[in-house]
Amino acid sequence: MNIIPLLIKEMEQESEITRKMLKRVPADKFSWKPHEKSMTMENLSVHLAELPGWVVSALKSDGIDFAKMDYKPTPVKSNEDLLKLFEESLKNGLEALRNASEDDLLPKWTLRNGDKILAEWTKYETIRHSFAQTTHHRAQLGVYLRLLNIPIPGSYGPSADEQM
């Protein structure tokens, strides 16, 4: 069985759900957050929009070291900017998968913070982790939207706001 076509299919299917969620994010609420320890709506949404790019990182590098990163979320000023960021990230992630071989999924990939190893996965596991992170952060975004009385789209079935 070839794994890459399955990853591509899953990424494409999940992107439809993510796109529906991101379309609901109002720019006038970008600075809103439900709790002092929470990310702002903008940071959460940008992170979600950038996550398909983890596929590129997984395939083109052997890991990430948070201690050496100077990550800054991509600035967005509008919902259109957010969706454009997502589509570009998705395009790059899918392209990286389409250009990969099955053997490219096997090498180790390490997530670290300086000397502390946070996780060590195969590149396949790293890609699957990025998909899990997408689902996780999409659920967080759903809570944000619910608390703001913004209708939640259905994802794997209907929602309380959107019957399929």
N, C-alpha and C positions, 0 to 999 in steps of 0.2 A: 504494500500500500504506500502510495506517495502522500507525504504529509503536507507539502507546500500547497497543492490545490485545495486541501481542506482548510488550511490557514487563510488562504485568500478568500474562500467562500465565507468563512466565519467573519473575517474582517469586513467584507462587503455587507453582510447581513447586519452586523452590529453597528456599522456606520449609519445605516438607515435610522436606527433608534436614536443614536447619538445626535444625528442631524436634527431630528424632530425636537429633541430636548433643547439643543443649542438655539434653535429658532425661537424658543420661548423666552430667552434671556433678554430682559429689557435693559438697554444701556443706561437709563436713568436710575437703575438699581445696582450698577456695577460696584459701588462702594458699600453696599449693604452686606451685613453678615449676621447670622442668627445668634452668635455668641462671641464673646471677646476672644476666645481661643480658636474660633473658626476662621477660615480663609474668607476674603471678600468674595462676592459673587463673581467679580471680574477675574480674580486669581484662580478660583475654582474652575470657571468656564474656560479660561485660557489653558489651564493645565489639561483639562479634558480635550480641548481642541488640539493640543500639541501631542497627546499620547500616541497617535498612530506613528509619529516620528520615532518612537522607541524601537520600532521594528528596524528602522535604518541603523540606529545605534547598536542594536543587538547584532546585526549582521556585519557591520563595518568596523566594530571595535571589539576589544576584549573586556570592556567594562567601563564603569563610571566611578570616579572618586569624588565624592561630595566635597572633600577638603581642598581639592584642586579646581573645583568648578566655580565659576562666577555667574551662576544662572540668574537671569532676569527674565521674568515672563514677557512674552511678546506684547508690546502695548497695542491695545485696541481702543477705538473711540466709539464704535458703533456695533450693533448686532451684525451688520454686513461685514465689518472687519473680522469679527469673531468667526463667522461662517467661512469667510475666505481663508483664514488661518487654518481652520479645520480641513477644508477641501485640499489645500496645499499639503498639509501634513499627511492626509489620507493618500493622496496621489503618490507622495514620496514613499510612504510605507508599502503600498501595494506594488509600486515599481521595484522596490528593493526585494520584495518576496518573489515577484515574477522573474527577477534576474538571479535568484539564488538557486543553488543546487541542494539536494537533500543532505549532502555531506556538509554543507555550510551550517546546518542546524546543530551539528554535533560538538563543536569546540566549547570549552568553558567560557563563561562570561561572569565577571565579578562585580558586585555592587559593594563599595567600601566607603568608609569615611576615614581617610588617612590609613593608619595601621589596622583599624578595626574592620574586619570582613562582616558585612551585613547579610550578604547572600552570595552563594556561588551556584550558578545554574548552567545548564547547557544553553546554547543560543535559542534552541527550540523552547526551553522552559522560560527563558527571558521574554520571548515573544508572547507566550501564553500568559505570563505574569502581566504584561502590558495590557492584554485583553481583559484580564481580571481587574486591573486597575481602572480600566475604562468603565466596566460595569459598576464598580464601587463608587467612583466619583460621579457617575451618572445618577446613581441612587442618592448621593448627597445633594446633587443639584435638584433632584425631585423634591427633596425636603425643603430646600430654599424656596423653590417655586410655590410649593404648597403653603408655606408660611406667609408668602406674599399674595396668596389668593390668585395665583396664576394657574390656569388649568394645566394638568399634567397629561401629556399624550400617552396613549397606550404603548407598551413596549412588546412584551411577549404575549399580549392579549389586551383586552380592554382595560381602561383605567376608570376610576370613578367619574372622570370628566369627559372621557372620549370612548364611546362605544364603537366597536369595530364592525 
